[in-house]
Amino acid sequence: MMARHKVVPPVTPRIVQENPGQQLVRYGLLAGVFLLAVWLSYDYGQSQAPANSDAPVVQSHESEQRIPELEQERDTLKLQVAELKQRMKQANRTIAAERVRHQSPEQAVSSQQKVPAPEAVATLSEPAANTLKLENVHIDRTESENMFRIGFSVLHTGNSTGRVTGSIWIAVNGFSNGDPKRLSFKTLSPDRRLIVKMGFDQQQDVMEDIVLPEDFRPKNIMIEAKPYGNKYTGTATKITWQTTP
């Protein structure tokens, strides 16, 4: 009976790849040691030179042979550091590409949505197409000393069709006996109306009389158009109190 021999597979040596960061640190230490050796050699040569002597310093035969070796080692270290930097850059690009490749479609869409497109930003900054406008605001004197006639037009220039309904608020800011004060349209209107009714298809021309108190000095007038619903956007304006003759 033949004896069985156990076959031992050959052991393959494990190749350990060194971290690029560790390689960079190692090369940096080697470069530091090299620079320190050069400095010590220079310092030693300076210390051996006779003080206050103009005689040239004669280098030993061993020093002359050591200098080319140190220069060659310096050049080798520079090439290794440059090569390691290039490898690290390539590794970073590879890692970034792998991250993108392993992203799910949802993650890719989420990353793209983090930075808004220039077109989207421009669209958000544009005013709404159906925003109302106030034009031709003017203040006229009347035969009465304290009565004034306020005139303006409210309109919309959008593509939407349909009647615009809502309310128009009017107020006058000024001073009463030196103190700042705001008077509402209800206080200024002869019939004590709270608002001016708004209702038009394209444009509404408004002409309203207001009566100021005798001790009131007006500074500016505020007009605000508030449409009902969400189809149109309201608007407001404030102008300095200036009357026409």
Buried (B, 14 or more C-beta within 10 A) or exposed (E): EEEEEEEEEEEEEEEEEEEBEEBBEEBEEBBEEBEEEBEEBEEEEEEEEEEEEEEEEEEEEEEEEBEEEBEEBBEEBEEBBEEBEEEBEEEEEEEEEEEEEEEEEEEEEEEEEEEEEEEEEEEEEEEEEBBBEBEEBEBEEEEEEEBBBBBBBBBBEEEEEEEBBBBBBBBBBBEBEEEEBEBEBBBBBEEEEEBBEBEBEEEBEBEBBBBBEEEBEBBEBBBBBBBEEEEBBBBEBEBEBEEEE
